[in-house]
């Protein structure tokens, strides 16, 4: 096996991919972060998001891309390009500790983190309420939005939003404010079991709902701009509602109990999906996805 030949590149890709997948499974965020540092476009975001991006770079399915890059560098006499490629494909392990995030005291985030400008800061004039305002005025939801249920009951999406932004303060986000969320929303490890209210987050592009107790995802059908979704480590047996997310590119469904994945064929922009730990039955779907160029992690 010679450096830069097809077998050498394939061996490197397989070893790095296996390492990244094992790090993803075991929660070794240090390994994910170290490999992310090699690639500028991946050197940001949560370890889960970094993993999904990294596996697209190092997956063995990209062998032909790397073989062509080697040929191009050689034809141009570009030794520096070959050295850069060699460094990118360098295999190294890291002896770090397993790190998993657990929220003991939810933090109150600023609205700027989710795409708000100063118009949507915490001032009473901006929100139209203060700490003493009645909750039904603050919530500003219609009677049909949550039927008869308390939208801010423990374990609900709305309760998680409240805790994420306001902590223990007696303040409650309004429907209007939730509809203004943009960019990334992280509600992982919040003991969520009810996603009612998530349908109002119509402008977010990234949603992390990992490590919860979710078994029904119907509210997510409305999130047509969503590009990244992490539902790993939940209680899902059926994820058919995700077939409506036409903008979805990266999806993590690892460690659920999903056996039917036919809905994935409805996602035209899907690039990468993790199905680790699911009892997938129909392997023909996996083959169809791979023929479309989708990277499937099992």
N, C-alpha and C positions, 0 to 999 in steps of 0.2 A: 504494500500500500504506500503510494507516494503522496507527499504533501500536495494538496490542491487537485488531486484527481478525484473522480466521482465517488469512489469508495471511501476516500478520506473524508470528504465533505459529508457524505451520508452518515458515516460513523459519528462525526462530531454532532450533527443535528440530532441524531437519535439519543446520544448521551445527554446532551443539554436539555432536550425536551423531557426525557425521563426524570432528570434532576428537578426541573421546574415543576412538573406534575406532582412529584413526590413532595416537594416543598409546599405546593398549593394544598395538597391533601392534609399534610401534617401541621400546617400553620407556621412554617419557617419563613417568616417575612424577611429575615435578613438575607436569605439566598435570593429571593425575588428582587429585593432592592439593589443588591450588588450587581446582578445581571442587568437591571434597568439602567444603571449608571453608564452602561456601555452605549446606550442608544438615547440620544437627546430627546426624541419625541416621546419616549416612554418614561423619562426620569421625572414623573409627576403623577399625582393621583394616588389613590389607595392601592395597597398591595394586590387586592383582588383585580382592580382595573389594570394594574401593571402586568399581572400574570396573563390576562387575556390578550394584552397587546404583545407581550413577549412571545407567547406561544405562536402567534402569527408570524413572528420573525424567525423562530428557530424550529418550527415544525418540519419534519422530514419531507412533507409534501412540497416544500420550497426548494428541493434539491436542484431542479432544472434551472431555477433562477440563479442560484449560486454558481452552478457550472458555467452558465452564460457570463456571469460577472468575471469569473476567472479567465475565460477565453478573451473577453474584452480587454481586461487589464494586460494580459500577455501580448495581445496584438498591438497594443499601444506602447508596450515596453514600460508599463506603469508599475514599477516595483513598490512604490509607496502605497498604491491601491491594494496590491496583494498583501502587504504587511498589515494594512488596516483590516482587511478581511480575515487574515489569520488571527489577529487580536480579537476580532468579534467572535470567532468560532473557538476561541480558547476555552477548554473545559476546566473548571475549577470548582471545588466544593468548599463549603464554609461550615465551620463547627459553631453554629450559633444556637441560641435557645429558642424554644417554641414560644411564639408570641401570639396570643389571641386577645382581642379587645373585648372587655366587658364593661358595660356602663354601670357604675355604682351610683354616681350622681350625675344625671343628665345635665349637660351644659346649655346655657342660653346663648344661642348663636346670634350674630347680627344679620340683618336682612341683606346687607351688601354681599355676604357670602353666597347668596342664592340669586344674584342678579338685580337686586334692588339698588336704587340710588337713594339720595338723602330724603327724597319725597316719602319713602316708606321706612323711615327710622322709627324709633320708639316714642316719639313725642305724642302727647295726647291729641294735639291738633291734627296730626297726620293720620292717626288710627281712628279718631273720633270716639275714643273712650279712655278712661283711666282705670285705676285699680278698683274703684268703687262702683263701676258701671255694672249693671246686671248682666249675667252671662248670656241670656237669650238675646240681648241687644248686641253684645260683642260678637257672638257667633255669626249673626247675619245670614243664617241658612233658612231656606224655605221649609214649610211643613213636609214637603214631599222628599226632601233631600235625604233624610235618615229615617223615615217612617216614624215609629214610636220610640225608637231606641235613643239612648243618651249618646250623642256623638262623641263626647269626651269621657266616656267610661274607660276604665282601666283595660288595657290591651287593644284599644282601638287606634287606628291610624291618626285620628284627630288628637287623641291624647298624646301620642308620640310627637306630633308636630308641636303641640303646646309645650311639652317638656323640652324639646330640642331648642325652641326659640326663647321661651320665657322661664324655663326652670320651674321653680316652686312659686313663682308669682301668680297671683289670681288674675291673669290676663289670658285671653283666648283669641286665636287668629280668626279672621273673618274669611268668608268664601272668596271675596275679592282679593285679599292678600295672597291666599293660596294659589289663585289663578295667575298671579304675577310671578310665581317662582320660576326661575330660569336656571339652566346649567345643571349642577349635580345636587342631589338630595340623598343624604345618608341616614337611614333609620334602621341600621343593623343592630341586632342584639337589644331590642326593646320589648321583648315578650309580646310581640304583636300577634293577634289572632283574628283581627277584623280589619280589612282594608277599606271599609266604607269611608269615603272622603278622598281617597287617592285619585278618583276620577276627575277631581278639580285641578290637579297638577298638570294641566294640559300643555304647559310650555317647558317642562323640564326635559332634558336630553339624557340624563343619567340618574338611575335610581338603585340604591343599595338597600335591599330588604333581607339580607342574609341573617342567619342565626335567630330566627323568630319561630313562631308556632302557626304559620299561615297554612291554611288548607283550602282556601278559596280565593281566586284572584280576579274575579269578574270586574272589579273597578278599574283594573289596568287596561281594559280594552279601549278606553278613551284616550290613552296617552300616545297619540299618533306621531309625536315628535321624538319619542324615546329611542335612543341609539344603543344604550348600554343598560342591562338589567341583571342584577344579582339576586337570585332567589335561593341560593344555596343554603343547605341545612335548615329546611323547613319541613312541613308535613304534607306536601303536595302529592296527590295521586293522579290528578288530572290538570293539565296545563293548556288545554285547547284554546282558552281565551287569548293566549299569546299570539295566536294566528292572525289577530287583527292588527298587530304592531308592525306596520309595513316599513317603518324606518329603522327597525331594530338590526343592529350589526353584531353586537356581542352579547351573549346570553350565558349565564351560569346557573344551571339547574342541579348542580352536584348535591349529592346526599339528600335526595327526596325519595319518593316511591312511585315514580312515573314509569309506566310500561309502554304507553302509546305516545309516540313522538311524531306522528304523521303531520301534526300542525306545523312543524318546522319547515315543511316543504312550501308553506304559504308565505314564508318570509323572504321576499325577493332580494333584500340587501344583506342577509345574514352572512357573516364572515367566519365567526368562531362560536362554538357552543360546547360547554362542558356538561357531560352527562355522567360523571363519575358517581358510582354508588347507586345508580338507578337500575331497576330490573327491566331494561329495554328488551322487548320481545321481537319486534319486526326489524331484523337487521338489513332488510332491503332498503329501508328509509335511510340508514346510515350510508349505504353505497350510493344512493341517489344524491345525498348531500355532498359526498366527497367528489362525485363527478361534476358537481356544480362549483367545486373549489372551496367548499365550506370545510373548515378545520374542526373535526369532531374529536373531543377528548373523552376517553372512556376509562 
